[in-house]
Amino acid sequence: MTEEKPIVYVVDDDPSVRKALERLLRSAGHEAKTFASAFEFLESDHLDAPGCLVLDIKMPKVSGLELQDRLAEKGISFPIISSPARTVPASVKAFKGGAMDFLQKPFKDREILGAVSRGIEKHRRLRQEQKEMETLRSRLENLTPREREVFRFVVTGMLNKQVAFDLGTTEKTIKVHRARVMEKMGPNPLQTWFALPKIGDPFLGELSIPIGPKSNIFHF
C-alpha cells in the first residue's frame, strides 16, 4: 500500500507569512495547506498522511498553545514547528504539546525546510509505531482468557512446570497453551514482550517484565 504524500500544515494569521511559506514549501516539493486561524485549521479535514504543523504561537483569539490543547483533546498529533513563546513556562508547555523546533521570524529558508523534513520523518516513524502497537494489541485481544493467563506468567520468565504449579494444571497442558500463545503473537514475540508497557494492556501492563539473557520467555 502506497503511503499518502506528506502534508505540511501552516497556521498563521499573517497572510504574507502564509503565502511565503506555501511558496517555499511547494518549491521544495512539499504539499502545503495554509490556514488563517486555529478555528479554520480545527474545522478542516486532516488527511491520513505523515506531516507536520508550522504554527504561529501568538495568534489572537485562539493561540498556538490553545490549538495544541484542542488537538490533544481530539487525539490529533503532529510534530510542531513553532515561533518562540513569550515565557519559559509557555515554551515548556509548547514542547510538551508536540513542539519540536522553535524558529524566530522571519524564518530562514534552510532552517524551516530542515525543520519540516525532520518533522515529517518523525511523524512517519510515530505513525509506523502506532500501527505496530495496534497490531500487537489486536494479537493480545485474540488470546483466550487461559492463554492470556499463561502469557502473564511467561513474560515473567517462568518455566512451564512453574506455571503449571501456579495454575494447578500439568506441564504438558501449559506447553500446549504456550505454543498457541507464541503462534498467535506472530513470528517475533520478543517485539510484543518489549512493547507491553506501550500497549498499556490492562491485564499485562503492570507486570514487571525481566529483560536479559537469563529470561526463559521463549524456552519450551
Phi, psi and omega in degrees: 000128182283133181285144177298149178294134180302149181234135176254119179263130179245121178240109183204136181279354180267112183298327180292324177292315180300314182295316181295317180293320179298316179297315181295314182296317180292325178294334179269005176092011181266146170280129184231139175231130184247150182220140184274348182204166176295321179301315181299319180292318182295330182275354182273165176271133178254117184294153178281079184209154176295154180179189176207170185238123173263114194235130171277116186282346187252029181290152178285168179064277176251111183284173177299322178295319178293323177298319177302317179297318182289325176295319178298320179297327180274355182075022179261126184229119175230142166300137187242133172253118191236154167288155184298143174283163183283331184230164177297313178303321178294322178295319178297316179297318179297318179297315179294334180275002176120356179292128181247342178216140173244117182240136181279137174280149355288140182294141171273136187307310184296320182293313183291321179292322177295317179295321179297315179299318178294320179296316179296316180296320178297316180294324177298317178294318180297319179296319179296318179296321178297319178296319179295320179295322178295321178295315180294321178295321178296322178294320178297318181293339180279350178285144173288163177306321181290321179294323177295321179295318178294317181298325178303320178281324182301317185290348176271359177090012182285146176283162181304316183293328177290318178296317180301318180296314182293327182266357177069040179223191183265157178297324179297319179296317179296322179298320178295312179299320182295320179296320179293321178300312182293327177293317181288332181285350177097180185290345182230073181297339178299327179298316178295320181304310181287335185272353185307314179298325180288323181295325178070032179299130184296335181274332186246346191298334183265006181290147170269107188263117180289139178235119181160169185293344183270356180295143180258021190303325183251011181271124179260000000 
